[in-house]
């Protein structure tokens, strides 16, 4: 219930998603390099969004 009133910083939300993708990419890198590279590319796009948010503040 209290989470309803708590707003999360968009940069923090993106940071969590970035970390999750990097972890998944690392785990996949041992078995499926192509899928790992795709996840890493997604993570890099998210990182660019995080940087853009930091610059706009």
ABEGO torsion letter per residue (X at the ends): XAAAABBBBAAAAAAAAAAAAAAAAAAAAAABAAAAAAAAAAAAAAAAAAAAAAAAX
